[in-house]
Amino acid sequence: MTAVLAAKRVTRSFGPIEVLHGVDFDLRPGEIHALIGENGAGKSTMMKILGGYLSPTTGGLELDGTPVTFADQREAEAAGILMIHQEFNLALQLTVEENLFLGREKRRGPFLDSRAMMAEAREWLGRLECPVDPRARVADLSVPNRQMVEIARALGRNARVLIMDEPTAVLTGRETDVLLDQIERLKAQGTAILYTSHKLDEIARIADRVTVLRDGTHITTRQAQGFTEHAMAEAMVGRDLTDLYPAKPVPSEDIVLTVEGVTVPGHVRDASFTLRRGEVLGFAGLVGAGRTELMEGIAGLRPVTGQVAINGKPLKPGSVLAAREAGLVYLTEDRKEKGLLLGKDLTENLTLLALDRFGRVFIDKGAEARALTQATKEFDIRANDRTMLAGSLSGGNQQKLLLAKTMLAEPQIVIIDEPTRGIDIGTKQQIYDFIAALATTGKSVIVVSSELPEVIGLANRVMVMGRGHVAGELTGDQITEDAILRRAMGVGELSGDAA
């Protein structure tokens, strides 16, 4: 079958550094072609070249077998090639409807046809079973709903080629199922789909073919059938990944954090739990259960009522500084908007939380440089240039930088919200090892994750949240996906839970 869009011996360099090395890749009508690899493997660069956002340094593209050059993404979109980005391209202060039609507004004579745009907006969102009001401002939406708006915008344009970069990274299981059903429908209509995801179970579920990139080099392209998730992972990283999760550390009996009757107005009510020294405590639950809001409240980012105590001493509520001085830090789930300054370099991001260690009147640049050298080695932050902006790092390296920044404050209690969202399996293994090492050295870790295997593989205990309250606590052999989901949905037997 003739490819609708193909890359031929494509290379791409940024300055003196070549990040794609003569890669061939093609997309066929009515086919889902998955592109997988570790963070930094070159996936995003290849997608941006196919979508018209970047030009190849050497090699070229073919459209329906004919060489083609796109000056920018608008020319690619005019040819029917659309891309859904991992980083949202939404105007936060505009409404959902305005975003869906931005740059291609419907008109009736000289006036905007608001009625027609509203009707189509409701139709596209309805196809995704997304309950968002088209009149809502995007800035007021949750991260998963913003992703659904991004997807709805692409679905409404009848693309010949649809490029999807981590479309389910922030979606719930139900939302993911709806989206994958829509992708199958587009495939049946003849759309060529490039799909990239670190969730290899999704790749195995929907892909027809799979291409693996590693360090900018084409490793293999093969039929998805018979290409197991384990084999995909090993092709991506080039090493055995049998032991994905490290051994769980053994915590002491010392209580370092006590949360009693904490309420976060509008999100969480009467939450109580404890955390022991050297423990990894998992927090599971469905999206919207209040996990993030509870952690933000404990860390001083939201107003709360109730009591939080660290080592028996009450913590001043609503104060990030008080939490940090008491030894508690929080790693946000949204590293791009809340965790890092993407327009600043690595050093500025690394030392921001602990600036007082590098001088009070003048910053000791030499000490900062030494701290960055140590952090890049300790956390395996892979950067082509020490002066590069944080926004230029791959997702996995951004997460490592966020971890390094947080640990520079030398905390005793670390709350990590969605530690591996949008991260490849090789980097996941590194972060899992790091979490276990923290606990082994006597630090206490709370892991909030929507990935149940992650919670089960890491945590000594699991607190399950549902509808804004703690719905149960699981230990030992109780920690199973079935038990977590039952409590999260309010159908579990809670009498057997630990106190």
Residue pairs with C-beta under 8 A, 6 or more apart in sequence:
1 28
1 29
1 31
2 28
2 64
2 65
3 26
3 27
3 28
3 62
3 65
3 192
4 27
4 28
4 29
4 63
4 64
4 160
4 161
4 192
5 26
5 27
5 50
5 61
5 62
5 63
5 81
5 161
5 192
6 24
6 25
6 26
6 27
6 61
6 62
7 23
7 24
7 25
7 26
7 46
7 49
7 50
7 56
7 59
7 60
7 61
8 24
8 59
8 60
8 61
8 62
9 22
9 23
9 24
9 58
9 59
10 20
10 22
10 23
10 24
10 25
10 46
10 49
10 56
10 58
10 59
10 60
10 61
11 18
11 20
11 21
11 22
11 23
11 56
11 57
11 58
11 59
12 18
12 19
12 20
12 42
12 45
12 49
12 54
12 56
12 57
13 19
13 57
14 384
17 384
18 57
18 216
19 42
19 45
19 216
20 42
20 45
20 46
20 49
20 56
20 216
21 216
21 217
22 58
22 59
22 218
23 42
23 46
23 59
23 213
23 216
23 217
23 218
24 218
25 33
25 35
25 46
25 50
25 211
25 218
25 221
26 33
27 33
27 50
27 161
27 192
27 193
27 194
28 192
29 160
29 190
29 191
29 192
30 187
30 188
30 189
30 190
30 191
30 192
31 187
31 192
31 193
31 208
31 209
32 183
32 187
32 193
32 195
32 206
32 207
32 208
32 209
33 192
33 193
33 194
33 195
33 207
33 208
33 209
33 210
33 211
34 194
34 195
34 196
34 197
34 203
34 206
34 207
34 209
34 210
34 211
34 224
35 43
35 46
35 47
35 194
35 195
35 196
35 211
35 213
36 43
36 196
36 197
36 198
36 200
36 203
36 210
36 211
36 212
36 213
36 232
36 236
37 43
37 212
37 213
37 214
37 219
37 236
37 424
38 214
38 236
38 237
38 396
38 424
38 425
38 426
38 427
39 394
39 395
39 396
39 397
39 423
39 424
39 427
40 215
40 382
40 394
40 396
40 397
41 213
41 214
41 215
41 216
41 236
41 424
42 213
42 215
42 216
42 217
43 165
43 196
43 213
44 86
44 165
44 394
45 54
45 216
46 213
47 83
47 163
47 165
47 194
47 196
48 54
48 83
49 55
49 56
49 61
50 61
50 76
50 81
50 83
50 161
50 163
50 194
51 73
51 76
51 81
51 82
51 83
51 163
52 70
52 71
52 72
52 73
52 74
52 75
52 76
52 77
52 81
53 72
53 73
53 76
53 83
55 69
55 70
60 67
60 68
60 69
61 67
61 68
61 69
61 70
62 68
63 79
68 79
70 76
70 79
70 81
73 83
77 157
79 160
80 158
80 159
80 160
80 161
81 159
81 160
81 161
81 163
82 154
82 157
82 159
82 161
82 162
82 163
83 154
83 162
83 163
83 164
83 165
84 150
84 151
84 154
84 162
84 163
84 164
84 165
84 167
85 150
85 165
86 165
86 166
86 169
86 395
86 422
87 336
88 146
88 147
88 150
89 150
90 99
90 138
90 146
90 149
90 150
91 98
91 99
91 102
91 138
92 137
92 138
92 139
93 137
93 138
93 139
94 102
94 137
94 138
95 134
95 135
95 136
95 137
95 138
96 121
96 125
96 132
96 133
96 134
96 135
96 136
96 137
96 138
96 141
96 149
97 114
97 117
97 118
97 121
97 134
97 135
99 138
99 149
99 153
100 117
100 120
100 121
100 124
100 134
100 149
100 152
100 153
100 156
101 117
101 120
101 121
105 112
105 117
106 112
106 113
106 116
106 117
106 120
107 113
108 116
118 134
118 135
120 156
121 134
121 152
122 134
124 152
124 153
124 155
124 156
125 131
125 132
125 134
125 148
125 149
125 152
127 152
127 155
127 182
128 148
128 151
128 152
128 155
128 175
128 178
128 179
128 182
129 175
129 178
130 145
130 148
130 149
130 152
130 175
132 141
132 145
132 148
132 149
138 146
138 149
141 149
142 287
142 288
143 170
143 333
143 334
144 170
144 171
144 172
144 175
144 287
147 167
147 169
147 170
147 171
148 171
148 175
151 167
151 179
151 182
154 162
155 182
155 186
159 191
160 191
160 192
161 191
161 192
161 193
161 194
162 186
162 191
162 192
162 193
162 194
163 193
163 194
164 183
164 193
164 194
164 195
164 196
165 196
166 196
166 197
166 198
166 422
167 179
167 195
167 197
168 175
168 176
168 179
168 180
168 197
168 199
168 202
169 197
169 198
169 421
169 422
170 421
171 179
172 286
172 287
172 450
176 202
180 202
180 205
180 206
183 193
183 195
183 206
184 206
186 193
187 193
195 202
195 203
195 206
195 207
197 203
198 422
198 423
198 424
198 425
198 428
200 229
200 232
200 233
200 425
201 229
203 210
203 224
203 229
203 232
204 224
204 227
204 228
204 229
204 232
207 224
208 223
208 224
209 221
209 222
209 223
209 224
210 220
210 221
210 222
210 223
210 224
210 227
210 232
211 218
211 220
211 221
212 218
212 219
212 220
212 221
212 232
212 235
212 236
213 219
214 235
214 236
214 237
214 238
219 235
220 235
230 241
233 241
233 425
233 426
234 240
234 241
236 424
236 425
236 426
237 424
237 425
237 426
239 426
241 425
241 426
241 429
244 425
244 428
244 429
244 432
244 457
245 432
245 457
245 458
246 432
246 433
246 436
247 436
248 280
248 436
248 458
248 459
248 460
249 278
249 279
249 280
249 436
249 439
249 440
249 460
250 278
251 276
251 277
251 278
251 279
251 280
251 439
251 444
251 460
252 276
252 277
252 278
252 442
253 276
254 276
254 277
255 274
255 275
255 276
255 277
255 312
256 275
256 276
256 277
256 310
256 311
256 412
256 413
256 444
257 274
257 275
257 298
257 308
257 309
257 310
257 328
257 413
257 444
258 274
258 275
258 307
258 308
258 309
258 312
259 271
259 272
259 273
259 274
259 298
259 306
259 307
259 308
260 272
260 306
260 307
260 308
260 309
261 270
261 271
261 272
261 305
261 306
261 307
262 268
262 270
262 271
262 272
262 294
262 297
262 298
262 304
262 305
262 306
262 307
262 308
263 269
263 270
263 271
263 304
263 305
263 306
264 290
264 293
264 294
264 296
264 297
264 302
264 303
264 304
265 303
265 305
267 290
267 293
267 294
267 302
267 468
268 290
268 293
268 294
268 297
268 465
268 468
268 469
269 468
269 469
270 306
270 469
271 290
271 294
271 306
271 465
271 469
271 470
272 470
273 281
273 463
273 470
273 473
275 281
275 413
275 444
275 446
276 444
277 442
277 444
278 439
278 440
278 442
278 443
278 444
279 439
279 444
279 445
279 460
279 461
280 435
280 436
280 439
280 445
280 447
280 458
280 459
280 460
281 444
281 445
281 446
281 447
281 459
281 460
281 461
281 462
281 463
282 446
282 447
282 448
282 449
282 455
282 456
282 458
282 459
282 461
282 462
282 463
282 479
283 291
283 294
283 295
283 446
283 447
283 448
283 449
283 455
283 462
283 463
283 464
283 465
284 291
284 449
284 450
284 452
284 455
284 462
284 463
284 464
284 465
284 484
284 488
285 291
285 464
285 465
285 466
285 471
285 488
286 466
286 488
286 489
287 450
289 465
289 466
289 467
289 468
289 488
290 465
290 467
290 468
290 469
291 417
291 448
291 465
292 333
292 417
292 448
293 302
294 465
295 330
295 415
295 417
295 446
295 448
296 302
296 330
297 303
297 304
297 317
298 304
298 308
298 323
298 328
298 330
298 415
299 320
299 323
299 328
299 329
299 330
299 415
300 315
300 316
300 317
300 318
300 319
300 320
300 321
300 322
300 323
301 320
301 330
302 318
303 317
303 318
304 317
304 318
305 317
307 314
308 314
308 315
308 317
309 315
310 326
310 327
310 328
310 413
311 326
313 326
315 322
315 323
315 326
315 328
316 322
323 329
323 330
324 353
324 409
324 411
327 411
327 412
327 413
328 411
328 412
328 413
328 414
328 415
329 353
329 406
329 409
329 411
329 413
329 414
329 415
330 415
330 417
331 339
331 402
331 403
331 406
331 414
331 415
331 416
331 417
331 419
332 338
332 339
332 402
332 417
333 417
333 418
333 421
333 448
335 398
335 399
335 402
336 342
336 391
336 398
339 398
339 402
340 349
340 390
340 391
340 398
340 401
340 402
340 405
341 348
341 349
341 352
341 390
342 389
342 390
342 391
343 389
343 390
343 391
344 389
344 390
345 386
345 387
345 388
345 389
345 390
346 372
346 376
346 381
346 383
346 386
346 387
346 388
346 390
346 393
346 401
347 368
347 369
347 371
347 372
347 386
349 390
349 401
349 405
350 368
350 371
350 372
350 375
350 401
350 404
350 405
350 408
351 357
351 358
351 363
351 368
351 371
351 405
351 408
352 405
353 405
353 406
353 408
353 409
354 408
354 409
354 410
355 363
357 367
357 408
358 364
358 367
358 368
358 371
359 367
369 386
371 408
372 386
375 381
375 401
375 404
375 408
376 383
376 386
378 404
379 400
379 401
379 403
379 404
379 434
380 400
380 430
381 393
381 397
381 400
381 401
381 404
382 394
382 397
383 393
383 397
390 398
390 401
393 401
395 422
395 423
396 423
396 424
396 427
399 419
399 420
399 423
399 427
399 431
400 427
400 430
400 431
403 416
403 431
403 434
406 414
407 414
411 443
412 442
412 443
412 444
413 443
413 444
413 445
413 446
414 438
414 443
414 444
414 445
414 446
415 445
415 446
415 448
416 435
416 445
416 446
416 447
416 448
417 448
418 448
418 449
418 450
419 431
419 435
419 447
419 449
419 454
420 427
420 428
420 431
420 432
420 449
420 451
420 454
421 450
423 431
428 454
432 454
432 457
432 458
435 445
435 447
435 458
436 458
438 445
439 445
447 454
447 455
447 458
447 459
449 455
452 481
452 484
452 485
453 481
455 462
455 479
455 484
456 462
456 479
456 480
456 481
456 484
459 479
460 475
461 473
461 474
461 475
461 479
461 498
462 473
462 474
462 475
462 479
462 484
463 470
463 472
463 473
464 470
464 471
464 472
464 473
464 474
464 484
464 487
464 488
464 492
465 471
465 488
466 487
466 488
466 489
466 490
467 490
471 487
471 488
471 490
471 492
471 494
472 483
472 487
472 492
472 494
472 497
473 497
473 498
473 499
474 480
474 483
474 484
474 487
474 497
474 498
475 498
478 496
478 497
478 498
483 492
486 492
486 493
487 494
487 497
